[in-house]
Amino acid sequence: MPETSGAESADQYATLPSAMRICFRDFGDKAAPAILLIAGMGEDLTFWTDSFFASLVGRGFRVVAIDNRDVGRSTFVAAPPPALWRQLAARPRGDAYTLADMAQDAVGVLDCLGISRAHLVGRSMGGMIAQTVAAATPERVLSLTSLYSTTGSKKVGQPALSTLRLLAAPPATTKRAAVRAHVRLTRHIAGTGYPIDDATEAAVAARGWDRCAGDQAAGVARQIQAIQRSGDRTAQLRSITAPTLVINGDRDLLVAPSGGEATVKAIRSAQHVVIPGMGHHLPEALIGPVTQYISQHADRVGEGGDHVRIS
């Protein structure tokens, strides 16, 4: 059974056999089809935003969102983070966990809630985790939506040099610095068609800082090496049988659009939606369209169709 936090009743916890304690929130009618949301690297569950949750609940879904390990209020692992040279050389430590371990965390939350099958929606690194769940435990997956993510191949989905320069900055050590860094990076990667609202993004970053239960920079470093240790997952993606929808923008400077194209090529019968002007960000203006795509996809699967047809 999940544990509920007395400090904030919306946060619940699943303690897994691996000893990971994963924080999650559970919205909507418990009898409705379940959607599991998996956020990206360094993002806690609140990065999906209240309006995103409300839009999916309003479309008739139960929505479960998780803090991945090493972010938010979930377990921060005890292993030291990789040194910068290891990250730059893609040489993970021997004790590094993998995307497969993070996928088991996600499935563990479904177990805790007694959810046998769910629609998976993951963004960026969360898309990689969702892909891994769909490949490793197909019996738990009704459908898969992979949002601005990639396959792990070094030939596709690579960040722009301008983005790498921003990511190479020393990690923030104060809330104010973390907020400024988030706004600066998000402004850079958000795409040409959807300028960010600085105040909104500052509030998102401030909330994420306040919810962080461990060393934020160390957690991100360990998540980076989880991606690196997992390597090229293209062959694994070819085994996915769940109806799959891939969504990305054409102006992504963090995960190049070639990552989405490669994901579609790897997963049989996957459908692809490319949103003009969108980057590596889900602004308020796109919550309606993106949740509609997700809903159409999930509803089509629920009706017994192979996959969604989007006009």
N, C-alpha and C positions, 0 to 999 in steps of 0.2 A: 504494500500500500504506500502511496506517496506521503511524504511528510510536508506539512504546511509551516511556513515561516511565520512566527508571531510578529516579526517586525514589518512584514509586508505580505498580507494574506494572498496576493495574487501569485507570489512565488511559491512553488512547490518543489519537492526534491525526491529524486529516485536514487536510492543507494543500491548500486549494482554489484554483482558477484566479483567484478574486477576491483572493487573498493572505490571506484569512481562514484562521486556524489554529484549527479547532474541536476541542475536547476531548470525548471520549465514553467510555463504558464499554459493554461488550458481554458479555451474560450468556446462559447456556443453550446448548442444542444448536444448533450452527450450521446444521443441516439443518432445524430447526423453522421454522414460520411466524414472520416477524419482526414485532415491535411496536416502533415508534419513539416514545419518550417525549419530549415537549417541555415544559419547565417554564415557570413564569410569570415575571413581571417581577421582576428582582432575585434570582431563585432559581437556584442552580446545580443540577446533576443529582442531588446527594445529598438534595435536599429531597423527592424521591420516597420515600426511606427504603429500607433494606435489606429490610424485610419486604414492601414493595410489589413490589420486584424479585423476591423469592423467591416470592411468591404467583403472579405471572404465569409465572415459569419453571416452577413446580410444576404449572401448568395446561397446560404443553406448548408454551410459546412461547420463541423467542429474543428477548431484550429488549435494545434499544440505547437508551441515554439520553445526551442531549447537554447540554453547557453552551452556551447561546446566546452569540452575540457580546456582549461587554461584561459578562460575568459569569463567575465561576469561573475556569477555566484556559484559556478560549478567548481569542482576540484582543480586546484593548480598543482601539477605534478611536482614531485620532489627532485627530479633529475635536473642537473644544472642546464641552463640554456646553452646552445651551441655558440662558440666564439664567432666573431664577425667573419674571420677568414673561412670558417667552415661554411657559413651561409653563402659567402661569395663564391666559394669553390664547389658548392653543392656536395659537401662531404659531411653528412650527418654523423652525430655521435652514435656509438654502438647501442646506447640505451634509448635511442629515439623511438617514440611511438609512431604509428602510421595512420593513414586515412582509414585503413581497415579497423584499427582500434577505435577510431572516432565513430565509424559506422556502427560498431557494436554498442557504443554508448547510446546512439540514437535508437537502435532496436531495443535496447534495455529500457528506455523510457516507454516505448510502446508496450513492452511486457508489463511494466509497472502499472500501466493504465488499463491493461486487459484489452488492448486494441490489436486484433489479429492481422489486419491489413489496413494500409493507409496510402493516401496519395502523397508522394514526396515532392517537396519544392525546396530546392537549394540554390543559393546564389554564390557565385565565385568559388571559394573553397568549399562552401556548403553544397554547391553543385557537385563538386568532386566527391564529397561524402555521400550525397544522395545517389550518385551513380554507383558508388561502391556498395551501398546497401542493395540497390536493385540487382547488381551482378551477383552478390554473395548470398542474398536471402530473397530470391524472387517471389517466394510464397508469401512474403509480408507486404508486397508492393502492388497497389492497384494501378498506379500510374506514376510517371516521373516527369517533372519539369525542371530543366537545367537552365538557370538564369545567369547570363554572362560568365560562363565557366569554360573549362577546357579539358583536354585529355591527359595532360602530363607530358606530352611529347615536347621536346625542346625545339622542334621545328615549327610549332604553332603556338598561338596565344601568349606570345611574349610581350612584356611591358615595353613601352617606348623609352628611349634613353632619357628623355626629359622627366619621365616618371621615376626612373631608377635614381636619378639625382635627388629627387625629393625624398624617396624612401631611404636614401643613404644618410640622411641627417641624423644626428644623435637623438636617441629616444627622449621624449618629454619626461621630466621628473616632477612637474607640478601640474595641477589641473588647468591652470591658465595656459601653460605651454601646450598641453595636450589638445585643448580646444582650438588654439590657433593653428596647430599642425593639421588637425582634422579638417578645418575649414579650408586651409590652403590646398591640401591634397584633393579634397572633394571638388573644389572649384576647378582644379586642373583636369580631373578625370571624368567630370560629369557629362561631357559631351557638348556639342555646339548648339543643340536645339533646346536645351533645358538648363538655363543658368540657375545656380543654386540660390537659395535664400540664406544669407549668412547667419541671421538670427536663429533660424530653424536648425541649421546644422550645428551651430554653437550649443544649442540646447541638447541636441542628440549626443554630442561628444561629452558634454558636462554630465549628463545622466549616465553615460557609459563609464566615465571615470568614477562617479560616486558608487556605482554598483560593483566595481571591480574588487574581488576578494583576494587578490594576490598581486604579484609583480607584473604589471601589464606588459612591459617591454620583454620580460623573460617569457611570458606566455606566448606572445606573438612570435618570438624567435623559435620556440619549440613547435608552434604550428607550421612555420615555414619549413622546418626540417622534416615534419611529417609529410608534407607535400613532396619534398625532395627525396625522402627515403622511399616513397611509394612509386616514384619513377613514372615511366610511360605506361599508362593504363589502357592503351588502345585495344590490345588483345582482350582484356577483361571486358571492355565496353561492348565488344562484338557479341558477348554472351547474353547481353540484356534482352529480355523478352517483354518487359513491361512497355505498354504504350508510352511513347516519349515525345515530349515537346521541348525544343531548344529555343530559347529567346535570348537575343543579344542586340546591342546597338551597332551602328556602323561607325561610331566615333569613340571607341573604347581605347584609352591610352594605358590601361592597366592590364587587362587581358584582351589582346588583339582579337578582332572579329574572326580571324582564322581559327581560333580555338573553338568557337561555336560551329564553324563549318566542318572542322575535323570531328567534332562530337556527332554531328548529324551523319557524316559518312560512316562512322564506326558503329552506330546503333541502328539496327535493322528497322526500317519503316518509320524512323524518327521524322517528325515534322519540324520545320524551321521558320521562325518569325524573326525578321530583322527590322528593328525600329529605327527609322531615319533620325539622325541627330542625337540619338541616345548614346551615352557613354557607360561608365562603370558606376552607375548610380540609379536609384529608383526615386525620382522626385515625385512630389504630390500630384503633378499633372499626369503622371503615367500610372498611378495606382489603379485608377478605374480601368484603363485598357489592359494592363497586365493581369489584374485579377479576373477580368473577363476572359482573357485567353486561358488562364488556369482553370477557371470554372467550366468553360466550354469543353476543355480537354477532359477534365474529371467527369463531367456529366455524360460525355459521349462514351467513356469507358463504362460508366455505371449502367448505360443502356445496352451494353454488350458489344459496342463497336470496337473496331481494331484500334483506331486512333481518331483524333479530332480532325475535322476538315475546316479550315479557317479561310474564309473568303476575304 
